[in-house]
Amino acid sequence: MDDNDLISLPEGAASPVQWQRPAPNDVSFCLRSLASDPFGIDFAQEPAYQVQCGRRDLMVLFNRELVAQDTIKWVSGRKALAGVVALRNGTNGLYSVSLLIMTSPNLKHGPIDLSLCHTNGDIAYAGRAVVKANSAEFSLRSVLRAGASPIRFEGIFHDGRFEIKTALSAHFVISRHHPRQGLSPETPNAG
């Protein structure tokens, strides 16, 4: 996916997304909620991240295989289901898988392609990670499509943890009309 397929999100058109390490009992509850989900992932207890994005309460969990190995080498060498983003139900408090975190080495560009896909396979967010020694700098943005809620995440993965430098969510949703290439908040069709 190239940059023209992603939504530009200037800081003035967005609010910070809250990103924090959850309490161990919150992670355990999330893992129990996901025990019956059919994706066949054995999740690691650590690292895990709790994300508040507007009214959505999310938990980011990673594949145990990814965490148990040299992570950078693992994602650089093959396509992988690296983890999930689980959404907490506001009514019953249980979590369910909302997005799958996919990685793929990009032979054309060199970095690792990242995508967050809905469980039906549609890509919601995409970006890249550039590997430098024992770390990877990454960037993710919303895919340009009608109904998209623009976000931008940037950070670095090192020493088994993520350091988030930018975490923003837009004050707008892309118009339900067919989006135009290069659509940004300044474009009249943004609503």
N, C-alpha and C positions, 0 to 999 in steps of 0.2 A: 504494500500500500504506500502511496507516495504522499507528500505533504499537502498536495492539492485536494486530497480526499479527507483531510482532517480540518476541524474547525479551529480557527484562530481565536484566542481568548485573551484579550488585553486585561490587565489587572483591574482597571477601572470599571469593568463590566462584570465583576465577579466578587464573591465572598470567600474567605478562607474556609477550607474544609478541615474539621477537627480530626487529627490523626494521633492516636496514642496507643501505648501498650496496655492491654486489658488485664484485669485481675485474673489469676489462674483459674478461679472458680467460674468466671464468665467464659473462658476458653473451654473448660470442661463441659459446661452446659451446651455451648454451641456444638461441640464435637458429638455429644449425645443426641442433639437435635438432628444432626446430619447422618447418624449411623445407618439410617434406612435409605439414604439417597443412592441412586444407582450408578454413580460415577466410578466406583472402584478405587478410590484414592485412600491411601493410608496417610492420614494427616499427622504432622508434627505438632506437638503441644507448643513449641517455641521455634522460631518467632511467630507471633500472631499479632495482629493490629486491629484495633477498633476504630471505625471511621464514622463520623457524624457528617452526613452530607444532606443539608436541608433537614427534612423530617425523617430521612432514612437512617436507620441504625444498621451498620454493616460490620462484618468481621472478615478479615483477610487471613486465610489459612494456607499453609504450604504443604506440598507433598513431602512426606517423611524421607523418601529416597533422595530428593533434592537437598534437604538439610543435612542428611547423614554423610554426604559425599562432598568433594571439592565442588561447591556450587557453581562457580564460574566455569570450571572445566565441563561440568555436567551439562549446563545449558548451552555452552558453546559448541558441543560436539553432536547434538542431535535434537530433533523435535521433541518437545516435552509438554506434558500437562503439569505445570509447575504448582498449581494450587487453585483455590476458588475464592470468590467473594460471596459470602453468605448474607442474606437479608433477613433481618429480624421482623417477624410478624407483629404488628402493633396490637393485635387482639389477643393472641395466645402466648406471645413472647418467644415462640419457637423459631429457629433459623431454618432456611432452605437455601439451596445453591441458587444464586442469581446469575453469576458470571464465572466462566472458566478462564483461568490464566494460562495462556499458551505461549510457548517460546519456540523459535525456529532459527537456526543459524542462517544468515543471509549471505550466500556465496557471492552475489552481485555487489552488495554494498559493504560487506565486511562485518557490520555489527549484527547483533542478535535482533530479530524481529520479535516484537511483543504484541499480543492481542488479548483483549478481554472479550470473550464471546458469550452471548446468551446461550442458554442450554439448547436452543434450537439450531445453533451454529452461526447465527448472524453476528457479525463483528460490531461491537458497540464502541470500543476504544482501541486505539492502535498506537504504536510507537516503536522505538528502538532502544537498545542498550549497547553502549560502546564499552568494550572490555579494555581495561588498563591494569596490567599486572594482576593483582588479586582483588580487584574491585570492578564494578560495572556502573557507569553512569547511565541513567535511564530517563526517558521522557515518554509520556502517554497523553494523548488528546482524544477527544470525541471524534468519531467518524461522521462525516458530513452526510446527513440524511434527515428527512422530515421527522419531526417529533424528538430529535436528539436533544439531550440536556448537556450543554457543553461543560467539559471539565478539562483541567490541565494538571498533571502530576509530573514533577521532576525531582530527581534525587540520585542517591548513590547507594549501592549495595556493597558492603564490605564487612568483614569479620562476622558473618552470619546475621547481620541486621541491616535494616533500611534506615537511611537518614533522608528524610523528606525535606527538600529545599523549597518547593512550591507545591501547594495543594489548593486549587481554586475551583469553584463551581459557579456557573453563570446565573445571572438574575433573569434569564430568558430561556425560552425553548425555541428551537428552529421551527419555523412555520410548517404547518401540515401540508402546504403546497409543495410542489416539487422543488427542492432546494437547488440554488444555482451554485456553480463552482466558485469557490473563494468566498462564500458567504461568511460574514462576520457580524458582530453586533451592530456595526454602523450601517449595514445593509437594510433597506426598508422592509424586506420580507421577514426579518427577525421579529418575533413577537412575544 
